[in-house]
Amino acid sequence: MVKEYKYKTLKEFYPYYLTEHQDAVSRALHFIGTGGFLFIVSYAIITQTWWMLLLSPVCGYGFAWVGHFVFEKNKPATFVYPAYSLASDFIMFYHILTLQIGRKMAEAKQIIN
């Protein structure tokens, strides 16, 4: 559940974002969705197949929302903090890709608790 607290910076929001992604399957779905989003946007630009851009948010949000509703059993923070959530998703994607996610998750738990 999204806390009532009003986050004022991305740096302040990101630890909270991570704590809303405790389930490894949910994080994997976010990773797949973000990777698919990046692939679709890149492909659309390279091939100038502009209609494919319509698929990019479906891919990105589709996988993420399955992660939240099925595995996390929580409401996506994007409904309350759309810009911070989008930015945090790309940061989390990078942390998963660079194998830093375990450390970042532990740090987030300390900050939030």
Secondary structure as UniProt FT lines:
FT   HELIX           10..19
FT   HELIX           24..47
FT   HELIX           50..54
FT   HELIX           55..66
FT   HELIX           67..72
FT   HELIX           77..79
FT   HELIX           82..97
FT   TURN            98..99
FT   HELIX           101..112
//
